[in-house]
Amino acid sequence: MKQTIIYHFWDGFSSVFNLSGGKFFNTDNFKNGLERDKKSIASDWQKVGISIKVAMDKELCCHE
């Protein structure tokens, strides 16, 4: 419990100095490692799909 309170305190405190708007720490609370892995793999495949789409759009654009 104490570690959680300290973690959230530092997360909030560090956000004061974060001028970029991004998050310094990942504060998502996942149920377990399996859920975290599922989300990571889904994110990876989404990036692969986006990369393929961008490459196909560039290829179609240049051959017209």
C-alpha positions in Angstrom: 0.0 0.0 0.0 2.8 2.4 0.9 4.6 1.8 -2.3 1.4 2.5 -4.3 0.9 5.8 -2.5 4.6 6.9 -3.1 4.3 5.8 -6.8 1.2 7.9 -7.4 2.7 10.8 -5.5 5.8 10.9 -7.7 3.7 10.4 -10.8 1.6 13.4 -10.0 4.6 15.5 -8.8 6.6 14.7 -12.0 3.7 15.7 -14.2 4.1 19.3 -13.0 7.5 19.5 -14.8 6.3 17.6 -17.9 6.0 20.3 -20.5 5.7 17.9 -23.5 2.3 16.6 -22.4 3.3 12.9 -22.5 3.4 10.6 -19.5 6.6 9.8 -17.7 5.3 6.7 -16.1 2.9 4.1 -17.3 0.1 4.3 -14.8 -2.2 1.7 -16.4 -3.1 -0.9 -13.8 -3.3 -4.3 -15.6 -4.8 -7.3 -14.0 -1.8 -9.4 -14.6 1.1 -10.1 -17.0 -1.2 -11.8 -19.5 -3.4 -8.7 -19.9 -0.3 -6.5 -20.3 1.1 -8.9 -23.0 -2.2 -9.0 -24.8 -2.3 -5.2 -25.0 1.3 -5.0 -26.1 0.9 -7.6 -28.9 -2.2 -5.9 -30.1 -0.4 -2.5 -30.2 2.5 -4.1 -32.1 0.3 -5.6 -34.7 -1.6 -2.3 -35.1 1.7 -0.6 -35.8 2.6 -3.2 -38.4 -0.8 -2.8 -40.1 -0.3 1.0 -40.2 3.2 0.6 -41.7 1.9 -1.7 -44.4 -0.9 0.7 -45.2 1.5 3.6 -45.5 3.8 1.6 -47.7 1.0 0.5 -50.0 -0.4 4.0 -50.3 3.1 5.3 -51.3 3.4 2.5 -53.9 0.0 3.1 -55.4 0.6 6.8 -55.4 3.9 6.6 -57.4 2.6 4.1 -60.0 -0.5 6.0 -61.2 
